[in-house]
């Protein structure tokens, strides 16, 4: 994968040309994807796993509390299948808006941010 990313980097030429094409593309992608993500976030009904994940990660961010209990016994559920880094965006969305739908949108953009950072790191190597 890193070789593919280097190939793209070489095909776009000098750094200035890449920045000229990359910035408008990312801005365009953000605007286009926002409507899609917003519609999906509104159409999807809240479910128990989402609440458990959000509350667990909320306590992790706010209190740095990892105390685990049974199914819903502690502040951090041992039954979560995804790590806390995947839900940081939804926690920030919840803190900012107290709305589950905007929390989903924040989480989408958090994942996009992580992908961009990882891609950038791979290109630099």
C-alpha positions as CSV (number, residue, x, y, z in Angstrom):
1,X,0.0,0.0,0.0
2,X,2.8,2.4,0.8
3,X,4.2,1.8,-2.7
4,X,0.9,2.8,-4.2
5,X,0.8,6.0,-2.1
6,X,4.3,6.8,-3.2
7,X,3.3,6.3,-6.8
8,X,0.5,8.7,-6.4
9,X,2.8,11.2,-4.8
10,X,5.3,10.9,-7.7
11,X,2.5,11.2,-10.3
12,X,1.3,14.5,-8.9
13,X,4.7,16.0,-9.2
14,X,6.1,18.8,-7.0
15,X,4.7,19.6,-3.6
16,X,3.0,22.8,-4.7
17,X,1.0,21.1,-7.4
18,X,-0.1,18.4,-4.9
19,X,-1.3,21.1,-2.4
20,X,-3.2,22.9,-5.2
21,X,-5.2,19.8,-6.1
22,X,-5.4,18.2,-2.7
23,X,-6.9,21.1,-0.6
24,X,-9.9,21.7,-3.0
25,X,-10.5,18.0,-3.3
26,X,-10.6,17.5,0.5
27,X,-12.9,20.5,0.9
28,X,-15.2,19.3,-1.8
29,X,-15.2,15.8,-0.3
30,X,-16.2,17.2,3.1
31,X,-19.2,19.1,1.7
32,X,-20.4,16.2,-0.4
33,X,-20.0,13.6,2.3
34,X,-21.7,15.8,5.0
35,X,-25.1,15.5,3.4
36,X,-24.8,11.7,3.0
37,X,-23.5,11.2,6.5
38,X,-26.2,13.5,8.0
39,X,-29.0,11.6,6.2
40,X,-27.7,8.2,7.3
41,X,-27.2,9.5,10.9
42,X,-30.8,10.7,11.0
43,X,-32.3,7.5,9.4
44,X,-30.5,5.2,11.7
45,X,-32.3,4.7,15.0
46,X,-30.3,4.8,18.3
47,X,-29.6,1.3,19.6
48,X,-28.3,-0.1,23.0
49,X,-24.8,-0.9,21.8
50,X,-24.3,2.7,20.6
51,X,-25.4,4.0,24.0
52,X,-23.0,1.6,25.8
53,X,-20.1,2.5,23.6
54,X,-20.8,6.2,23.9
55,X,-21.2,6.2,27.7
56,X,-18.1,4.0,28.1
57,X,-15.9,6.2,25.9
58,X,-17.4,9.4,27.5
59,X,-16.3,8.3,30.9
60,X,-12.9,7.4,29.5
61,X,-12.4,10.9,28.0
62,X,-14.0,12.9,30.9
63,X,-12.7,10.9,33.9
64,X,-10.0,8.6,32.5
65,X,-11.9,5.9,34.2
66,X,-11.4,2.3,33.1
67,X,-13.4,0.5,35.8
68,X,-15.2,-2.4,34.1
69,X,-18.1,-4.3,35.4
70,X,-20.6,-6.8,34.0
71,X,-22.8,-6.0,31.0
72,X,-23.7,-2.5,32.3
73,X,-22.1,-2.6,35.7
74,X,-19.0,-0.4,35.3
75,X,-18.2,2.8,33.5
76,X,-16.3,0.9,30.8
77,X,-18.0,-2.1,29.2
78,X,-15.8,-5.2,28.8
79,X,-18.1,-6.3,25.9
80,X,-17.2,-3.5,23.6
81,X,-15.6,-4.9,20.4
82,X,-14.0,-1.6,19.2
83,X,-11.3,0.3,21.0
84,X,-11.8,3.7,22.5
85,X,-9.9,5.5,19.8
86,X,-12.6,4.7,17.3
87,X,-15.3,6.6,19.3
88,X,-13.4,9.7,20.3
89,X,-15.2,11.7,17.6
90,X,-18.6,10.7,18.9
91,X,-17.6,11.6,22.4
92,X,-16.5,15.1,21.3
93,X,-19.8,15.4,19.3
94,X,-21.7,14.4,22.4
95,X,-19.9,16.9,24.6
96,X,-20.4,19.7,22.0
97,X,-24.1,19.0,21.1
98,X,-25.7,16.4,23.5
99,X,-27.3,14.9,20.3
100,X,-26.7,11.3,19.2
101,X,-27.1,12.2,15.5
102,X,-24.5,14.9,15.6
103,X,-22.3,12.6,17.6
104,X,-22.4,10.1,14.7
105,X,-21.4,12.9,12.3
106,X,-18.5,13.9,14.5
107,X,-17.4,10.3,14.7
108,X,-17.4,10.0,10.9
109,X,-15.1,13.0,10.5
110,X,-12.9,11.7,13.3
111,X,-12.4,8.4,11.4
112,X,-11.7,10.4,8.2
113,X,-9.1,12.5,10.1
114,X,-7.4,9.3,11.4
115,X,-7.3,7.9,7.9
116,X,-5.7,11.0,6.5
117,X,-3.1,11.1,9.3
118,X,-2.3,7.4,8.7
119,X,-2.0,7.9,5.0
120,X,0.2,10.9,5.4
121,X,2.5,8.9,7.8
122,X,2.7,6.1,5.2
123,X,3.6,8.6,2.4
124,X,6.3,10.2,4.5
125,X,8.0,6.8,5.1
